[in-house]
């Protein structure tokens, strides 16, 4: 059997395929598996505590893992070691950064591809290789336009007392904003970026509120100006795609901000890249060999 995974910091979607006809055996969701922010024992725990993965672990012979934090050798090696130890029959393990999955979920041709999920990223795919002009340095330094960025802006507005009273009331109702607990989640918990991204949902639930829309617009504009515009020349020649839940929910604002800058509208907004990727795998049995 073939196991294919799409992991961000918040969640990891796994799809198990029958290698005889590439039909879907089962779909599984676990917590995110990001080697840049999780230790080996934490990742091992996520896998070992998933009953469905354990049920099939002796049937899995190939694993294709696309994830945040896998754009370096250290992260790749960490994931491979864990898989080798937990799936005894596996003979093929491919670990690639999440951008690779996004590219092939969007198109098999030259394109500019943006990821807006818990984290953010952007690249130009020339039809063969990925080119990144901004080094992804994680949620503390970067991640403009991401769920993490949106959440950070919500909390900043709340603690600077800039949040309008009606939004403040809703936020306090939806989240337990005990100061000490918030500080603990931000500075002592394993994945503060995942914690911050929870607050992005609040913004999209209140997107009709001018203040909430302004925060989303600010974060989207930061992403466009600091990342996407690095590919301005390519945008005149190839299609643009946005991948991820934040991009999908912010699609109308993204279109507005691109239009203000005289940039073309995206070809498509893909909420779940793994679904589009699996469709390509099912249609072409040699597809995985082309990707990795």
ChimeraX attribute file (.defattr): number of C-alpha atoms within 10 A of each C-alpha:
attribute: neighborCount
match mode: 1-to-1
recipient: residues
	/A:1	21
	/A:2	20
	/A:3	26
	/A:4	20
	/A:5	23
	/A:6	27
	/A:7	24
	/A:8	23
	/A:9	25
	/A:10	21
	/A:11	16
	/A:12	20
	/A:13	19
	/A:14	20
	/A:15	18
	/A:16	22
	/A:17	22
	/A:18	15
	/A:19	16
	/A:20	9
	/A:21	10
	/A:22	18
	/A:23	14
	/A:24	16
	/A:25	13
	/A:26	14
	/A:27	15
	/A:28	14
	/A:29	16
	/A:30	16
	/A:31	17
	/A:32	21
	/A:33	31
	/A:34	23
	/A:35	23
	/A:36	17
	/A:37	17
	/A:38	17
	/A:39	14
	/A:40	14
	/A:41	9
	/A:42	15
	/A:43	19
	/A:44	17
	/A:45	11
	/A:46	15
	/A:47	18
	/A:48	13
	/A:49	11
	/A:50	14
	/A:51	11
	/A:52	14
	/A:53	23
	/A:54	14
	/A:55	9
	/A:56	14
	/A:57	18
	/A:58	14
	/A:59	16
	/A:60	21
	/A:61	17
	/A:62	20
	/A:63	21
	/A:64	19
	/A:65	25
	/A:66	26
	/A:67	27
	/A:68	26
	/A:69	25
	/A:70	24
	/A:71	19
	/A:72	12
	/A:73	11
	/A:74	12
	/A:75	21
	/A:76	21
	/A:77	14
	/A:78	17
	/A:79	22
	/A:80	17
	/A:81	12
	/A:82	15
	/A:83	19
	/A:84	14
	/A:85	11
	/A:86	17
	/A:87	19
	/A:88	13
	/A:89	15
	/A:90	20
	/A:91	11
	/A:92	13
	/A:93	17
	/A:94	15
	/A:95	21
	/A:96	23
	/A:97	20
	/A:98	22
	/A:99	25
	/A:100	19
	/A:101	21
	/A:102	27
	/A:103	29
	/A:104	20
	/A:105	22
	/A:106	24
	/A:107	19
	/A:108	14
	/A:109	14
	/A:110	19
	/A:111	23
	/A:112	27
	/A:113	26
	/A:114	27
	/A:115	27
	/A:116	26
	/A:117	25
	/A:118	29
	/A:119	26
	/A:120	27
	/A:121	27
	/A:122	29
	/A:123	23
	/A:124	23
	/A:125	23
	/A:126	15
	/A:127	13
	/A:128	11
	/A:129	10
	/A:130	17
	/A:131	13
	/A:132	15
	/A:133	12
	/A:134	14
	/A:135	10
	/A:136	16
	/A:137	11
	/A:138	17
	/A:139	18
	/A:140	10
	/A:141	8
	/A:142	20
	/A:143	26
	/A:144	25
	/A:145	29
	/A:146	30
	/A:147	32
	/A:148	27
	/A:149	28
	/A:150	31
	/A:151	25
	/A:152	19
	/A:153	20
	/A:154	24
	/A:155	18
	/A:156	13
	/A:157	15
	/A:158	18
	/A:159	11
	/A:160	9
	/A:161	11
	/A:162	13
	/A:163	18
	/A:164	14
	/A:165	11
	/A:166	9
	/A:167	18
	/A:168	16
	/A:169	11
	/A:170	12
	/A:171	19
	/A:172	12
	/A:173	10
	/A:174	11
	/A:175	11
	/A:176	10
	/A:177	14
	/A:178	10
	/A:179	9
	/A:180	9
	/A:181	12
	/A:182	17
	/A:183	13
	/A:184	12
	/A:185	16
	/A:186	16
	/A:187	11
	/A:188	11
	/A:189	13
	/A:190	14
	/A:191	17
	/A:192	20
	/A:193	26
	/A:194	24
	/A:195	21
	/A:196	23
	/A:197	23
	/A:198	18
	/A:199	22
	/A:200	25
	/A:201	15
	/A:202	19
	/A:203	23
	/A:204	17
	/A:205	11
	/A:206	14
	/A:207	17
	/A:208	10
	/A:209	14
	/A:210	11
	/A:211	16
	/A:212	22
	/A:213	16
	/A:214	14
	/A:215	21
	/A:216	28
	/A:217	19
	/A:218	17
	/A:219	18
	/A:220	25
	/A:221	19
	/A:222	16
	/A:223	24
	/A:224	21
	/A:225	13
	/A:226	12
	/A:227	24
	/A:228	23
	/A:229	15
	/A:230	17
	/A:231	17
	/A:232	12
	/A:233	9
	/A:234	17
	/A:235	19
	/A:236	11
	/A:237	11
	/A:238	17
	/A:239	19
	/A:240	24
	/A:241	23
	/A:242	27
	/A:243	27
	/A:244	22
	/A:245	20
	/A:246	27
	/A:247	25
	/A:248	18
	/A:249	17
	/A:250	19
	/A:251	18
	/A:252	10
	/A:253	18
	/A:254	22
	/A:255	14
	/A:256	14
	/A:257	18
	/A:258	18
	/A:259	12
	/A:260	9
	/A:261	11
	/A:262	9
	/A:263	16
	/A:264	14
	/A:265	17
	/A:266	18
	/A:267	13
	/A:268	14
	/A:269	21
	/A:270	20
	/A:271	19
	/A:272	16
	/A:273	22
	/A:274	22
	/A:275	14
	/A:276	17
	/A:277	21
	/A:278	20
	/A:279	13
	/A:280	18
	/A:281	16
	/A:282	15
	/A:283	11
	/A:284	11
	/A:285	13
	/A:286	11
	/A:287	15
	/A:288	13
	/A:289	8
	/A:290	7
	/A:291	15
	/A:292	10
